[in-house]
Amino acid sequence: MAFAQTAKSKSVSKPRKATVINTFRRDYQLWIMILPAIICVIIFNYIPMYGIQLAFREYDFTAGLTGGEWAGLKYFEQFVNSHLFWDLIRNTLLISVTTILVGFPAPIALALLINQIRWKRGKRILQTTVYLPHFISIVVLVGLLNVMLSPNTGVLGLLLAKLGVEGNLLASVNAFIPIYVLSDVWQHVGWNSIIYLAALASVDPQLYDAAKIDGANKWQIIRNVEIPAIIPTIIILLILNMGTVISTGFEKIFLMQNSLNLPISEVIETYVYKTGIVSNQFSYAAAIGLFNTLINFMMLLIVNTIAKKVSRISLW
């Protein structure tokens, strides 16, 4: 009996410790498959990070990327002490936070609405219609805004003029953020709803049947079945969005920008472009860009930690 137990205990092998080498040996085929992607990420994302040192040096063309004399935190202090610092932070936060507050719930509501449609052909037509604006070029979109909001010839411009709203809205400080945010929502709401529709497609049909048996109406089904099912997706995407809280769409803002709306449209990214590319202050622009990235990264860590404690859902 003892001999049998000893033989049995020897036959049961201990599980291997999960190490990088053991994982690679077990899943080497998968590692080989993603090797090209890993190489691309290293080449285009990690190797360029060597240029971060320019934010701490007096950049000199003749020295190349190794860059010139060490300047320490000189350019960070210069940016923080600049008279434009708080204006740039305010404008960037206003545009980014407003975009998140308006644009983040919109695809959730659209996905819930589309999911309620039972007419399959109509559902496909609606989905295609709301997806299409995502593929419009930013240049074309801003051109459409200029044409439609023109106070003299634009359809929306003439309509607003009859309602008592005079002047060119694209040159208005007060109208810049609403135009930017609403056009951004219109362009991307359909595309951003795809991930929520995918999450809703994974809901167990038995939950719908049970809710209907209990007499639940459509609103109660949405509130008690569908919204809880997509909460993990909502939290993850919210964390990712908060990781870009002081980043804005450079191309669109730059194209919409003019001398009249500059007090509200000048954000960190447009200032970096004008400082680094136009004025050739590469070290100063690198310092501002690194400052922007560090703030975003800190916000990502903070929101991820809060989400992990409150809902036990996080990126890591």
C-alpha positions as CSV (number, residue, x, y, z in Angstrom):
1,M,0.0,0.0,0.0
2,A,2.8,2.4,1.0
3,F,4.7,1.4,-2.2
4,A,1.6,2.2,-4.3
5,Q,1.2,5.6,-2.7
6,T,4.9,6.4,-3.2
7,A,4.7,5.5,-6.9
8,K,1.6,7.6,-7.3
9,S,3.2,10.6,-5.7
10,K,6.2,10.3,-8.0
11,S,4.1,10.0,-11.1
12,V,2.3,13.3,-10.3
13,S,4.7,15.9,-11.6
14,K,4.9,19.3,-10.1
15,P,3.6,22.1,-12.3
16,R,6.4,24.1,-13.9
17,K,7.0,27.6,-12.6
18,A,5.7,30.2,-15.0
19,T,8.9,31.9,-16.2
20,V,9.6,33.7,-19.5
21,I,11.6,30.8,-20.8
22,N,9.0,28.2,-19.9
23,T,6.3,30.4,-21.5
24,F,8.3,30.8,-24.7
25,R,9.0,27.0,-24.9
26,R,5.3,26.3,-24.5
27,D,4.0,29.0,-26.9
28,Y,6.9,29.5,-29.2
29,Q,4.7,29.3,-32.3
30,L,2.6,32.3,-31.1
31,W,5.8,34.2,-30.2
32,I,7.1,33.7,-33.7
33,M,3.8,34.9,-35.2
34,I,3.9,38.2,-33.3
35,L,7.6,38.7,-33.7
36,P,7.2,41.1,-36.7
37,A,4.8,43.2,-34.7
38,I,7.2,43.3,-31.7
39,I,10.1,44.3,-34.0
40,C,7.9,47.2,-35.4
41,V,7.0,48.4,-32.0
42,I,10.6,48.4,-30.9
43,I,11.8,50.2,-34.0
44,F,9.0,52.8,-34.2
45,N,8.0,53.3,-30.6
46,Y,11.0,52.5,-28.3
47,I,14.1,53.4,-30.3
48,P,12.8,57.0,-31.0
49,M,12.5,57.4,-27.2
50,Y,16.2,58.0,-27.3
51,G,15.3,61.5,-28.5
52,I,13.7,62.4,-25.2
53,Q,17.2,63.5,-24.1
54,L,16.8,66.6,-26.3
55,A,14.4,68.0,-23.7
56,F,17.3,68.2,-21.3
57,R,20.0,69.5,-23.7
58,E,20.8,72.6,-25.7
59,Y,20.1,71.1,-29.1
60,D,22.8,71.6,-31.7
61,F,22.4,70.5,-35.3
62,T,26.1,69.7,-35.6
63,A,25.9,67.3,-32.6
64,G,23.0,65.2,-34.0
65,L,20.7,63.4,-31.7
66,T,23.4,63.2,-29.0
67,G,22.5,66.8,-28.8
68,G,24.7,69.5,-27.4
69,E,25.4,70.7,-23.8
70,W,23.3,69.5,-20.9
71,A,20.6,71.9,-19.8
72,G,18.8,70.0,-17.1
73,L,15.3,71.2,-16.4
74,K,15.9,74.6,-18.0
75,Y,13.2,74.2,-20.7
76,F,10.6,72.7,-18.3
77,E,11.1,75.7,-16.0
78,Q,10.8,78.0,-19.0
79,F,7.5,76.5,-20.1
80,V,6.0,76.5,-16.6
81,N,7.1,80.2,-16.0
82,S,5.8,81.2,-19.5
83,H,2.9,83.7,-19.6
84,L,1.1,81.2,-21.9
85,F,1.4,78.2,-19.6
86,W,-1.9,78.5,-17.8
87,D,-3.8,79.6,-20.9
88,L,-2.5,76.5,-22.8
89,I,-3.4,74.2,-19.9
90,R,-6.9,75.8,-19.6
91,N,-7.6,75.6,-23.3
92,T,-6.4,72.0,-23.6
93,L,-8.4,70.9,-20.6
94,L,-11.5,72.7,-21.7
95,I,-11.5,71.0,-25.1
96,S,-10.4,67.6,-23.9
97,V,-12.8,67.4,-20.9
98,T,-15.7,68.7,-22.9
99,T,-15.0,66.1,-25.7
100,I,-14.9,63.3,-23.1
101,L,-18.1,64.5,-21.3
102,V,-20.1,64.8,-24.5
103,G,-18.3,62.3,-26.7
104,F,-17.8,59.4,-24.4
105,P,-21.5,58.6,-23.5
106,A,-22.7,59.2,-27.1
107,P,-21.5,55.9,-28.6
108,I,-22.8,54.0,-25.5
109,A,-26.3,55.5,-26.1
110,L,-26.0,54.8,-29.9
111,A,-25.0,51.2,-29.3
112,L,-27.9,50.6,-26.9
113,L,-30.3,52.2,-29.4
114,I,-29.0,50.1,-32.4
115,N,-29.1,47.0,-30.3
116,Q,-32.9,47.5,-29.7
117,I,-33.6,47.5,-33.5
118,R,-35.0,44.1,-34.6
119,W,-35.4,44.9,-38.3
120,K,-32.1,43.5,-39.6
121,R,-31.9,45.4,-42.8
122,G,-32.8,48.7,-41.2
123,K,-30.2,48.0,-38.5
124,R,-27.5,47.4,-41.1
125,I,-28.4,50.6,-43.0
126,L,-28.3,52.6,-39.8
127,Q,-24.9,51.1,-38.8
128,T,-23.4,51.8,-42.2
129,T,-24.8,55.4,-42.2
130,V,-23.3,56.3,-38.8
131,Y,-20.0,54.6,-39.6
132,L,-19.3,56.5,-42.8
133,P,-18.4,59.9,-41.3
134,H,-15.4,58.2,-39.5
135,F,-13.7,57.8,-42.9
136,I,-14.0,61.5,-43.8
137,S,-10.6,63.2,-43.9
138,I,-10.0,65.8,-41.2
139,V,-9.2,68.3,-43.9
140,V,-12.4,67.6,-45.7
141,L,-14.4,67.8,-42.5
142,V,-13.0,71.2,-41.6
143,G,-13.7,72.3,-45.2
144,L,-17.3,71.3,-44.8
145,L,-17.5,73.2,-41.6
146,N,-16.2,76.3,-43.3
147,V,-18.6,76.0,-46.2
148,M,-21.7,75.1,-44.1
149,L,-21.1,77.7,-41.3
150,S,-20.2,80.6,-43.7
151,P,-22.4,83.6,-42.7
152,N,-23.0,84.5,-46.4
153,T,-23.4,81.3,-48.3
154,G,-23.5,78.4,-45.7
155,V,-26.7,76.5,-45.1
156,L,-26.2,76.4,-41.3
157,G,-24.8,80.0,-41.3
158,L,-27.9,81.4,-43.0
159,L,-30.2,79.4,-40.8
160,L,-28.5,80.6,-37.6
161,A,-28.5,84.2,-38.9
162,K,-32.3,83.9,-39.2
163,L,-32.4,82.7,-35.6
164,G,-30.5,85.7,-34.5
165,V,-26.9,84.3,-34.4
166,E,-24.8,86.7,-36.5
167,G,-21.2,86.5,-37.6
168,N,-18.8,83.7,-38.5
169,L,-19.0,81.1,-35.8
170,L,-15.6,79.6,-36.7
171,A,-14.1,83.0,-35.7
172,S,-16.0,83.1,-32.4
173,V,-14.2,82.3,-29.2
174,N,-17.5,81.1,-27.6
175,A,-18.5,78.9,-30.5
176,F,-15.2,77.2,-31.1
177,I,-15.5,74.4,-28.5
178,P,-19.1,73.5,-29.2
179,I,-18.4,73.3,-33.0
180,Y,-15.2,71.2,-32.4
181,V,-16.9,68.8,-29.9
182,L,-20.2,68.4,-31.8
183,S,-18.5,67.8,-35.2
184,D,-16.1,65.3,-33.4
185,V,-19.0,63.4,-32.0
186,W,-20.8,63.4,-35.3
187,Q,-17.7,62.0,-37.0
188,H,-16.7,59.3,-34.6
189,V,-19.8,58.3,-32.6
190,G,-20.8,55.5,-35.0
191,W,-17.3,54.0,-35.2
192,N,-16.8,54.2,-31.4
193,S,-20.0,52.3,-30.9
194,I,-18.7,49.2,-32.5
195,I,-16.9,48.0,-29.4
196,Y,-20.0,48.4,-27.3
197,L,-22.1,46.5,-29.9
198,A,-19.6,43.7,-29.8
199,A,-19.9,43.6,-26.0
200,L,-23.7,43.6,-26.2
201,A,-23.6,40.7,-28.7
202,S,-21.9,38.6,-26.0
203,V,-24.9,39.0,-23.6
204,D,-26.5,35.6,-22.9
205,P,-29.9,35.5,-24.7
206,Q,-31.4,33.7,-21.6
207,L,-31.0,36.9,-19.7
208,Y,-33.3,38.7,-22.2
209,D,-35.8,35.8,-22.0
210,A,-35.8,35.9,-18.2
211,A,-36.3,39.6,-18.1
212,K,-39.3,39.4,-20.5
213,I,-40.8,36.6,-18.5
214,D,-40.6,38.9,-15.4
215,G,-42.5,41.6,-17.4
216,A,-39.5,43.9,-18.0
217,N,-40.0,46.6,-20.6
218,K,-37.3,47.8,-23.0
219,W,-36.0,50.4,-20.7
220,Q,-35.8,48.0,-17.8
221,I,-33.9,45.5,-20.0
222,I,-31.4,48.2,-21.0
223,R,-30.9,49.3,-17.4
224,N,-30.7,45.8,-15.8
225,V,-29.3,43.6,-18.5
226,E,-27.4,45.5,-21.2
227,I,-25.8,48.3,-19.2
228,P,-24.3,45.9,-16.5
229,A,-23.0,43.8,-19.4
230,I,-21.0,46.6,-21.0
231,I,-19.8,48.2,-17.7
232,P,-16.3,46.5,-17.9
233,T,-15.9,47.8,-21.4
234,I,-17.0,51.3,-20.4
235,I,-14.5,51.4,-17.5
236,I,-11.6,50.2,-19.6
237,L,-12.3,52.8,-22.4
238,L,-12.8,55.5,-19.8
239,I,-9.4,54.8,-18.3
240,L,-7.8,54.9,-21.8
241,N,-9.6,58.2,-22.6
242,M,-8.4,59.7,-19.3
243,G,-4.8,58.8,-20.4
244,T,-5.2,61.5,-23.1
245,V,-6.9,64.1,-21.0
246,I,-4.5,66.9,-21.9
247,S,-4.1,65.8,-25.5
248,T,-6.3,67.0,-28.3
249,G,-6.7,66.4,-32.0
250,F,-3.9,68.5,-33.3
251,E,-4.8,68.3,-37.0
252,K,-8.4,69.4,-36.5
253,I,-7.7,72.2,-34.1
254,F,-4.8,73.5,-36.2
255,L,-7.0,73.6,-39.3
256,M,-9.9,75.3,-37.4
257,Q,-7.5,77.8,-35.8
258,N,-7.4,81.4,-36.9
259,S,-6.3,84.7,-35.5
260,L,-9.8,85.5,-34.1
261,N,-10.4,82.2,-32.1
262,L,-6.7,81.9,-31.1
263,P,-7.4,82.8,-27.4
264,I,-9.3,79.5,-27.0
265,S,-7.9,77.4,-29.8
266,E,-4.2,77.6,-28.9
267,V,-3.5,74.3,-27.1
268,I,-0.3,72.5,-26.0
269,E,0.0,70.5,-29.2
270,T,-0.4,73.5,-31.6
271,Y,2.1,75.4,-29.4
272,V,4.6,72.6,-29.6
273,Y,4.3,72.6,-33.4
274,K,4.8,76.4,-33.7
275,T,7.7,76.3,-31.2
276,G,9.5,73.3,-32.5
277,I,8.9,73.3,-36.3
278,V,8.2,76.9,-37.1
279,S,10.6,78.6,-34.6
280,N,13.2,75.8,-34.6
281,Q,13.3,75.6,-30.8
282,F,13.6,71.8,-30.8
283,S,14.7,71.3,-27.1
284,Y,12.0,73.6,-25.8
285,A,9.3,71.8,-27.9
286,A,10.6,68.4,-26.8
287,A,10.4,69.5,-23.1
288,I,6.8,70.6,-23.6
289,G,5.9,67.4,-25.4
290,L,7.5,65.3,-22.6
291,F,5.7,67.4,-20.0
292,N,2.4,66.7,-21.8
293,T,3.1,63.0,-22.0
294,L,4.1,62.7,-18.3
295,I,0.8,64.4,-17.2
296,N,-1.2,62.0,-19.3
297,F,0.7,59.0,-17.9
298,M,0.0,60.2,-14.4
299,M,-3.7,60.6,-15.1
300,L,-3.8,57.1,-16.5
301,L,-2.2,55.7,-13.4
302,I,-4.5,57.6,-11.1
303,V,-7.7,56.7,-12.9
304,N,-6.6,53.1,-13.3
305,T,-5.9,52.8,-9.5
306,I,-9.3,54.4,-8.6
307,A,-11.1,52.0,-11.0
308,K,-9.3,49.0,-9.6
309,K,-10.3,49.9,-6.0
310,V,-13.9,50.9,-6.8
311,S,-14.9,48.3,-9.4
312,R,-12.0,45.8,-9.5
313,I,-11.7,46.5,-13.2
314,S,-8.4,47.9,-14.5
315,L,-5.8,47.7,-17.3
316,W,-3.4,46.0,-14.9
